Amino acid sequence: MKYKVNENCIGCGLCPSVCPNVFHMTDEGTAEAIEEEVAAEDEAAAEEAKDGCPVSAIESE
Ligand code: SF4
């Protein structure tokens, strides 16, 4: 699974706190996901971050 943060992100900071191995905040104040395939052990936390995003800004494929 790969994750992407779209332009809806409001920079609430939730996803990096839930899943720091996949998400981080950029200098622009919004979140960004790693470009690589997410490691199996990080998938549960990444899904939790996606489900918890208040503006549904996290997409997966
Ligand atoms: S949880 Fe959603 S709104 Fe909050 S920083 Fe992450 S992508 Fe942005």
Residues whose N, C-alpha, C, O or C-beta is under 5 A from the ligand:
A	BS01	SF4	V5 C9 I10 G11 C12 G13 L14 C15 A31 A49 C53 P54 A57 I58
